[in-house]
């Protein structure tokens, strides 16, 4: 079953990431995206590919920022 981004509360998901890593995640761009991708895959039980797409969406919507 494929994950539908439209069905996910992005603010709530970003909050889960903040609770896991704190308000600021000090990591390089690639490392930060990888850590968040892995956290989302665990949190949602989705594939790494789906989690990567979610990280992209969170970034585009301004929920997460990378240096």
N, C-alpha and C positions, 0 to 999 in steps of 0.2 A: 504494500500500500504506500502510495506516495504522499508525502507531507504537503499540505496546502498552506502556503504562507498567509493567505487571506484569513485562515481560521486561527491564527496565532496572535495573541495580544503581545505586540512587540515591546510595549512599555513594561509589561510584567516579565517578559523574557530578559530584557535588559536589567531589570531589578534582580533577577536570579543570578545573572552574571556578576553584578555588583556585590551581592551578598557572598558570592564565592571568592572573589578576588579583591574586594574593597573598591573604593571609589576610583582609585588610580592604579592601573596595572602598568608597572614599569618594565617594559619589554620592547624590543625592536618591533617594527611593523609586522614582519613575517612571523616572529615568535608570538606576538600578541594575538594575531589572527588565528594562529594554530591553537593556542591555549583556549581561546574562546570557542573555536570550532569544536574542539574535543569536549569542552564543558557542555555545549549545546547538544552534542550527540548523546552524551550520557543523560542529560536532563530530559531530553525528549524521546530517547530511544530511537533516534533516526540514524541514517547513514552519514558518513563523513561528508559526502557530496552535498546532501541536503542541508547539513549543518553549515557547510561553507557558503551555500547560497543564502542562508539566514544571516550569517555574519555580514555578507555583502549588503543585504537589505537593511540590517541594523545600522551599518555604516552610512549608507545612502540616505536613510531617514534621520540621521543625526543622533541616534541612540548611543552609539559608540564612536569614539574617535581614536585614531592612531597617530603617533608622531611622524 
